Amino acid sequence: MFYVNIKFGKNVNSHMEKQKLLLIGSLFSLLLICGCYNPKTIIDSVSKKEISSGITIHELKQHVVLLAADSLIGRKPGTKGGKQAAEYIKNEISKLDLELLGNNGFQFFDVITSVNLGENNKLSFSGFTGTVGENFIPLGFTKNDSLTGEVVFTGYGFDIKTDSLEWNDYDQLNVEDRWVMILRGDPEDNPHGEFAEHSSLRKKALVARDKGAAGILFVSGVTFDENDDLIELYYDQSQAGAGLSVLHIKRSMADVLLGEKNYTIKSLESILIKERIPQSFVINEVVTVVTDLNQKRVRTQNVVAMLLGTDSVLKEEFIVIGAHYDHLGFGGLHSGSLRPDSLAIHNGADDNASGVASIIEIMGKLSFNRQYVKRSILFIAFGAEELGLIGSKYFTKNSLIDLDKITIMINLDMVGRMNPDTKSLTVGGTGTGVGLSDFLKTNSQNSDLNLIFSSEGYGPSDHSSFYVEDIPVLFFFSGSHQDYHTPEDDSDKINYAGLKNISEIVYGVVVGVANRSDNFVFQEAGPKEQSGGRRRFKVTLGIFPDYTYHESPGLRVDGVLDGRPAKKAGMKKGDIITAIDDEIVGDIYDYMYRLEKLDIGETVSVEVRRDGKKIILSVSF
């Protein structure tokens, strides 16, 4: 039994590993007999062999195939499949002799996944009684309320004044405590036209609320939607309400309301499209509405475990290696699917079973060679990333360790479809730590992969949640493809050899960081804009908004950039922005709308709530 005492660590988990050890033991016996062995040479050669073969294509494929199986029905948060995925990950990590953190490896949190109609939704006027789901529907961001008021038709609900466009549907019109009837869309119906940024339901609701309206009746013109389908009730990921009652009504109902005015929605839409001037008026009908929606909350989890470092001092510092494991379930409207009209299992093999498989195997190799790892390694498989980075946000706000002890966060998201010809691998966040880019070049110089560095630390994945906490980050990504967020992202399309190569590079980076004498000093590499996004802001505060904040009205500041207007005005991380120039900021949508109206050279007052106190800051752009 000589092989038992060779330095292989505590974990001999598979039949294959046991057979390797038996073979090594036999080899030692043979060498003892012939008198020609050198214990140190053989142990070193075995260790080197294990280090280079610890991450295998076979095991990577095993993880991806299971996590992307139809039986897990797309790993949507709060579902049986999502829970099974988390259990599988925990079980695999448990084999590696890591310390499970939280609740036996799970960090639980709740997310809102949907809204449903309550039992008390009503609409009536002048002897007419509506039927919810047939001729009216509350929108997902409505305020639950009971309201009776007169109705005013306000065209497209615009209040626009720019250098090239002026249109005010509320001009000299009193809508205080009244219902406003608003057409959906705009007179151009052009997503790239000058009206487009003013045409969203959210924007129009904000304008109506600012004008004092108590509620909105949205209606579709014939040009906008000939079929006049009611908007499907769906959950708004912002978790923020509009602050007033908001409904969508059928044209037939709107035409009944307009009856005494000798107008129809079709005729009004036609006039507005042709004349391009407001056509607003009081309808002189009183409408009574009760809105009643229920939010569905589900429990999901992060999976968290720790490999304790070997250095008596450095083990108190942590490297986080993470990947999200959730996906889109069956897809459908508002799920993020790029095939929203097709209800089918979205297996998410590349997004992000590939990243999870990689970090499991990396942790396995780290555990096997733990004697070479000085700093501690924190493994996190994040839940609810597809709902807006909720799992990683929850972790950073409710961390199971001291965030100040995290030296770097390494995130793997979509690392399974590397092009075998170009062998390109994008590494984001290289500018978030002083010297980080040079370190990566040194640690990847023997790789045959084509590494493309991107300095920005803010992007559409879980590393962003750590970047806003002033933690250096790295984001590994093998590239987009046509199967992204579709039912075709399956395990048979993964480039497993490429996934292994990427995993080996990340392993080397982790070991290199774990054994450095010093840390990378954080530096800002300010936010990455969404690909294809259209800039609508002439100015910027220079903050990182907390997109998931919903504990009270306002927008929480997750970070403040040096040298930017917010920093110069004295804004701090954790401040809750509640107003800009005396106009309410209730959520992220309010904030963006307020910002759109500001110009370079302006100075505005920004009201923030800090430690329960109201503070007024003067911000100059």
N, C-alpha and C positions, 0 to 999 in steps of 0.2 A: 504493500500500500504506500509506496514511496511518493506516488503522484499527489497524494492528499496534501503533502506539506510544501509543494511547489507554490510559488507566489501567484496564484490565480485569483485571489480574493475569496469572498464568501460564497459567491453565486455560481453554482453549476446547475443551471435551470433546465437545460434541454438534454434530450437523449444524445444528440450529436456532440455536445460539449463533454458529456461523460465519456463517450467513446474516444474523443480526442485525448482525454486525460489517461484513459486506459492504454491507448497507443503510446503515449509519451512514457508512461510507466514501464511498458514493455521495452521501449527503446533504451531507457535508463538501465534496465536489468541487463540487456544485451551488452551495453557499453561497459557496465561494471565487470561483466565476465571477461571481455576482451581487454580491460584495463586501459581504455583509451578515451575516457570522457573527462571533460572539464565542466563541472557543474555550472559555473558562472556563464560560460559561453553558450551552453544549451539553454539555460533559463532566459538569457538575453535574446537568443534567436527565437524561442517560443513566444516571448513577450512581444517582440517585433511582429511576428506572424499574426498574433492575436490582435494587435493594434491595427494592422492593415486590413484584416478580414472581419473585424467586429461588426461592420455594417454590411449587410448582404442584400443582394437583389431579391433573393427568395423571401426574406423576412419583410422587406419593404413592401413587396407585392402582397404578402399575406395581410398586412395591416390595411393597405389601400382597398383591396378586394372586399374585406369584411366591412370596413367603414362605408364603402360606397355600394354596398349590397342593397338590392331592392327591399330586403326585409327591414331595413332601417328607415325606409320611406322618406329619405331626404334629410334626416337629422334635424328637423325643425325644432326650435326651442320649445320645451314644455310638452313634447309628444313622447310616446313610448319609444320611438326610434331614437330621438335625441337622448333620452335617458340611457338606452342600451349602448349608444356610442360612448357616453361618459363612463359607463360601467366597464366597457371593454378597455378603454384607455387606462382607467385606474387599475384594472387587473394586470395589464401589461407592465405598468410602472411598478406595481407591487412586487413583481418578480425580481426587481433590480436592487432590492435592499435599500430603497430610499425611504426617507421619513415622510409619511403622508401628513399633510397639514390640513387645517380647517376641521371639518367634520368627517374624519376618516378619509381624507383626500378630496372632499368636495367643499366648495365655497358656494352656498346657495344664495340665490337672489330671485326676485320676481320681475317679470316683464309683462307689459300690456301687449297682447297680441291681436286683439280684435275688440270691436264694439258691437253690441246687439241691441235691438229694439226692446225697450221696456214695455210694460202693459198699458201705459197711459199716454200715448201719442195721439193728439187730437188736432183737428183744424176745422173751423166752421165760420160762415158768414152769411147773412141775409137768407136764412133758411137752407143753406147749402152745407152739407156735412161731408168732409173728405174722408177717404179711407187710406190709412198709411200703407205704403207699398204699392198702391194702385194709382193714386193721383197726387201723392206727396210723400216725401221722405226727409227726415232730418239728416243733416250731414254729420260726418264723424267728429267734427270739431265744434259742434254746436254747444251752446250752454243749455243745460237742463233748466227749463223755466216755464212759467205760465204767463202769457202775455196777450193783452187785448189792445189793439191800436188801429188807427187809420192807415191806409195804404197810399204810398206815393210812388209813382213810376219814375225811376231815375236812370233810364237808358242803360248804358253799359256800366254805370257806377264809377265813372272816371273823375279824378281831380288831377289833371296833368298840366304842368306848366314848365316847359323846357324851351331851349332856344329854337327848336324846330316844330314843336307841337304844343298846342294849348286847347284843352277840352275840360270843361267843368260841368258835369251833370247835376251838381248841387247848387249852382249859382243862383242866389236870391231865392232859395227854396228851404223852407223849414221842415226838417225831418226829425226834429227832437221828439223822442219817445214814440216814433211811428215805425211802421213797417216800410221798408223800401223794396220795390220790385225791380230786379236787375236782370238784364240779359246776360247770358253767358257769352264768353268769347269777346271779339272785337270786330270792328267793321272791315278789317283786312283779312282776318283768319290766316295770317302769315306768321309762322313761328319766328321768323327773322325780321319781321316788320317793326315799325316804330311803336306800335301799340302792345307788342307781345309781352314786354316786361310789366305791363300794367293790367294784364288780363286774367291772372290767376284768381281763383275763388278766394284764396287767402288774402291777396292784395285788396280785392274789392271789399271783403269783409272788414279789413282794417280801416279802409277809407270810410265806410259806412259807420263804423263805430266811432271814429273821430268826429264825424258830423253829428253825432248824437242819436243815430238810429237805434231803435230797441231790438230790431230783428230784420232779417233779410229773406225775401222770397226770390230765389234764383229761378229763371225760366229759360228754356232753350228756344231760340228762333228756328225757323224752318231751314235757313241756310246753315246754321250751326249744326243742327241735328234733325234731319227730316223725320226720323222715326220717333223722336221725342221720348227716348228711353230715360227713365229715372236713373240718377246717379246711384251706383251701387254703394251701399253702406260699407265703409271700410275704415280700418284703424289708421290714424295719422301718426307716423312715427315720432313726431315732435313731442307727443304726450302733452300738448298745450291746447287749450280751448280758445275759441275766438272771442269769448267774453260777451257774446250776445246770441240770440236764437237764430239759427241759420237752417233754412229748408230749401229743397228743390221741389217745385210744383210743375205739374203738367201744363202744357199750353192751353188745353181745354178749360182747365180751372182758371188760368189767367185771363182767358177770353171772357169767361163769365164775369170776373171782377171788372173787366174793362167795358162791359156791355153798354153802360149808359154814356160812355165817352165816344162811342162809334169807332173804336179802334179794335184791332186784333194784334196779337203778338207778331203775326206775319207782316202786317202792314207797318207796324212800328219799326221792326227790324229793317224792312225795305227802305223806309225813309232815312233811317240812321246810316245805312250803308251808302245810300245815294247822296244825301245832303251833307254828311259828315259834320253835323252840328247837333247839340243836345236837343232832346224832345221830352222834357220832364214836365210832370203835372201831378196834381193831387187827384186821386181816383174817387174819393168820397165813399169808400167802402170800409167798414170796420171788420177786422179779422181777429178771431180768437184762436190761439194756438197753445198747445201744451207739448213740450218736447221732453222725451224720457229715453235716455240711452244708458245702457249698462256696459261698463268696461270689463273685459275678460282678462284677468291676471293669471299667469301660469308661473310655476316654479321651475327654474333651471339652475345650472351650476357651472362653475369653473372646476377644473381638476388640477390640484396643486400638490407638488411633492418637492422634497429638497434632498440634494446630495451634499453632505457636510464636507467642507474642505479640510485639508490636512494641516495647514499652517496655523499655528496657535493664534496668530494675529489676523491674518488675511481671511480666515474662515468666517469672520464676522461680517465680511463683505459678500455681496451676491451678484451673480450674473443671472439674468432672467432669460430663459430661452422659451419662446412661446409660439403657438399657432392656434387658430380657431378651428373648432371641430363642427360647428353648426352649419346648416345649409338651408335651402328654400322649401323643403318638404315637397308638396305637389305643385308648387309654383302657383300660377294664377294671377289675377289682377292685383296690383299693388304689392306683390311679393318680392319684386326685384328681378323676376324672370324676364328674359328677353323673348320668351314665347308666352306672353301673358294670356293668350287665348287658348292655350293647350294645358289642360290639367293632366300632368304626368309626373312621375317621380323624378325629381332633380337629384341625382346621386352625388354630384359634387366630388368627383374623384380627384380632380386637380384642385378644386376649390372647396374644401381644403384638406381632404383626406391625405393628399400628398405631403402637406406641411406637417400634419400630425404624425404620419408614419415616419417622417424624417426625424422629428425631435424625439420620438420614442427610441429609435435606433441610435441616435446620437447619445441619449442618456444611457442606453445600454452599454455603449462603448466607454463612456465616461465612468460609469459605475465599475466596469471590469478593470479599468485602469485608474481607479480612484487615488492610488498612491501618488499619482503624478498631478493631482488637481489641488492647488493650494486654497483658492477661494471657493466658497460654496456656490452651488448651482441650483437655481430655482426653476423647476419645470412647471409651466402653466399651459393647459389646454383650455382656451377661452370659449365660453358659450355666448350666444346672442350677438356675435359680431355682425351678422347680416342685418340685424335690426338697428344698427347704428353704433357699433363698438361698445355695446352695453356691458358685456362681461369684463372687458379690460378696464373700462371706466369704473365699474364697480370695484374691481380689485384695487385700483390706485386710490379710490376714495375710502376703501375699507381694507387696507393692506394687512396681510397676515405677518408681514415683517416691516421693519423700519424702512420707508422709501429712501431715506437719506443714505442707506447702506447699499443701495443698488448702484453698481458701477456702470452697467450697460444693459440694455434690453435688446435681444436679438429675436426678430420675428420672421417666420417663414410662412408665406401665403402664396399659394399657387407656384410650386416648384417642381411640378411633375411633367411639364410639356416642353422641356428644353429642345430647341431645334437641333437635330443631330448634325446638321451641316455647319451652322454658324457657331453652335455651342455657346450661345450668349446667355449670360446671367447678369441681371440687373441687381445692383446693391445700392439701396437707398440709405440716406442718413449719414453718409460718409463725412459730412461737414459738421456733425453735431458734437464731435469731440476733437479737441486739439491733438493733431497728430494721428487721428484715426485712419485717414486715407492712406498715409504712408505705411502705417502698420499693416493694413490690408494688402497693399501691394507686396510687401515683404513676405507675408504669410501665404500668398497665393501665387508666388512667382514660379513654382514648380507645377502648377496646374495647367492643363491644356485647354481650360475653359476661357472664353472671351468675357472678362468681367467689365461691365459698364457701370461706372460709378455715378451716383446722383447725390448731391450734397444735402438736399432738403430733408428735414426730419418729419415734416407733416405730410401724411398721405392717407389713402383710404383703407387703412388696416390698423390692427391693434397697437402697433408701435407708437401711433400718434398719442395714445392715452398716456404713454410714458414720456414722450417728448415734451408735452405741455407741463410735465412735472420737473423739467430741467434735468432729465436723464438722457445721456447719449443713447442713440438707437442705431440699429442696423436692420434693414429690411431686404430680405432675399426673395427674388421674384424671377421666374423663368420666362415670363411673357404671356401676353393675351392670345386668345385664339377664338375661332368662331363658335366653339362649344361652350364658351363662358356663359354661365347662368342659363343654360338650356338643359333639357333632358338628355342631351348627347354627351355630357361630360362624364364619361364612364371609365372604368378601371382598365379596360383593354386598350385605351389610347394613351396611357401613361408611358413615358420614356423612362423605364426603370433604371437603365444604365446611367442616364443623365441624372436621375434622382439620387442615385448612389454617389455620383461624383460631387453633386452639390452638398450632400450630407457630409461627405468627407472634408470638403472645404470648411463648412461651418464648424465641424468638430475641431479642426485645426485652429480656427479662429477662437473658439471657446477656450481651448487649452492654452493658447497664447495669451489671452486676456487673463485667464485664471492664474497664471504664473508670473505676470508682470510685477515689478516691484512697486510701480505707481499706477494711478488711474488716469483715464482720459478726462481732461477738464472739459466740462460741458460748455458748448458755445451754440448760439442761436444760428440756425440755418433756416430762416423763416418760411412760412407755410407754403406748401405746394398747392397750386390751384388744381381743381378738378379738370381732367382732360376733356376738352371740348366745351368747357364752361364759357359763358359770355360775361365779360366784366361789365358790371352795371354801376360801379362805384367810382366817382371822381376822387373821393378821399377814402382814407382808412384810419381807424383809430390805432391800429397796431396791437390788437389783442387776439387771443385764442378763445373763441366762444365755447362754452360747455353746451353742446347740442342736446344733451340728455337731461339738462336741469329742468325740473318741473315742481320743485317743492313749494315755491311761492311765485307770484307774478314777478317777472324780471328776467334778465339774462345774466347768468353767472360768468365771470371772467376766469378762464382757466390759466391764463398766462398773459404777461405784458412784455412786449418787445422793447428793448433799449432804444432810445433815440427817437421813438415814435410819439405821436401826439398824446396818446393815453398816458405813457410813462412820464412825459414832460408835465402833464397836468396833475400828476400825483396818484393816478389810478393804480390799484394793487390787485394782485392775484387773490381771488376770493370775493372781490366786490360784486355786488348784484346791481347791474344797470337797470334803473326803473323808469327813467325818462331822459329824453334828449330835447333840449329847448322847450321844456314844459309839455312835451308830447309823450304820452305813455309808451313805455317799452315793457310789454307783458311777456314776450317770448322772443325766440330767434327771428321769427317772421317780422314782428314789429321792428326789431333792431335793424334788419336789412332794409326795410322800407324807409325808416328814418334816415339811414345812412345814404340811400340813393338820392335824397333831396339836397344833400350838402355839397358845397363847392369849395375848391381850394381858395384859401384866403379868409374863410369864415372863422369866426370864433363863436362857439356855442356852449351853453351850460349843460352839463351831464350830471344827472342826479343818480347817486349810487347809495346802496345800503351796505354799511360796513359794521360788523359786530352789533347789528340791531339799530344803528344810528344812521340818520339821513345826512349825506354829505353832498354838497354841490361843488363840482369841479368845472373849471373853465378850460375848454379844450380848443386849441387853435390848429387849423389845418394849413 
